[in-house]
Amino acid sequence: MSKTIFIYAESREGKLRQVAKETLGAAQIIAKEGDTICAFVAGSQITEAVSAILPYGADQVVAMEHADLTHYNPDAYFAAIKVALDQTKPDIVLLGHTAIGRDLAPQVAAYLRAGQISDVTEIDNEDGEAIFTRPLYAGKAFEKRVFESTPAVVTIRPNNIKPAELSETAAPSSVIDIAYPAPSLRTVIKDVVSKATGKIDLTEAKVVISGGRGVKSEEGFKPLEELADLLGGAVGASRGACDAGYCDYSLQIGQTGKVVTPEIYIACGISGAIQHLAGMSQSKVIIAINKDPEAPIFKVADYGIVGDLFEVVPLLTEEFRKVLV
Ligand code: FAD
């Protein structure tokens, strides 16, 4: 029997997020011939996001535009997605394991009376059965789960599932505009004061250069920022660095911070406490720079440099500049 796979194609400020293409990629792994993939785009200005998802091979794009959807508001977004779910009657719903996806997914699962598998990092399709892998105990173990029944809800961790590719052969998706149900909202957002600098989102960055207490000051983050800018990456931090006031808590990576899985993670002056590893140990390549050869970070590092970060980081920047600029 054919099924309908519904993805929430997340956008922010009118722009499609990379995780939307990864969520669509996840749907394409699960789908078999005859299944329908439906992408839901919501926001206050969605023309650009809808156009951006169209060539990636979804069968349908369900679009909803309303001023209430400018910023994420649980009441508004849940009311919006409910209309899309009622219309498409999906068997499987996929969302990014992002701040929005983590809030919305349990509401969707409760509404559909569905089972949920969260924070999925890998999906295998074995003879039509989707097998979802997710990390446990801060990445120390993995479990594989399957659904015994549908509907089913899944959240996927950003930067792990291969994104959908531009499809030259597939027919372009059909776009269905649906009306916002205008629910009464229990809270409204009056204003958003963004701390973001317009730089790359830490959770979506392909390269993360992180500083710890070894960076010693706010000024000490400058060489890390320079290297991150050169590599098109983002700067992160340990809680040690945040607690010491060297940087903002929005940069914290770890158990009580952000979880990142970039292609390259460079840890500078970070000891490698278990709570920090919880947020970065799934990175594809880990490079550690620490002057203590016994620092635990070297146990998870693919490459280790024993040395003073204030010497090593500028040297790396200089060498990368020679090949990149
Ligand atoms: P330190 O442990 O002090 O390490 C500094 C390192 O820098 C040392 O290894 C030192 O050799 C090296 N160093 C110093 N100078 C230089 C230099 N010039 N060049 C090179 N290396 C140098 N931590 C997180 O990171 N994220 C979390 O989300 C988090 N959540 C937590 C939750 C709980 C409930 C608890 C109890 C703790 C949590 N922590 C978290 C804190 C964690 O336990 C560690 O205290 C913290 O990660 C240490 O930060 P650090 O590695 O920067 O500092």
Residues whose N, C-alpha, C, O or C-beta is under 5 A from the ligand:
A	BS01	FAD	G212 R213 G214 A237 S238 R239 G240 A241 I253 G254 Q255 T256 G257 G269 I270 S271 G272 A273 Q275 H276 I289 N290 K291 D292 A295 G307 D308 L309 F310
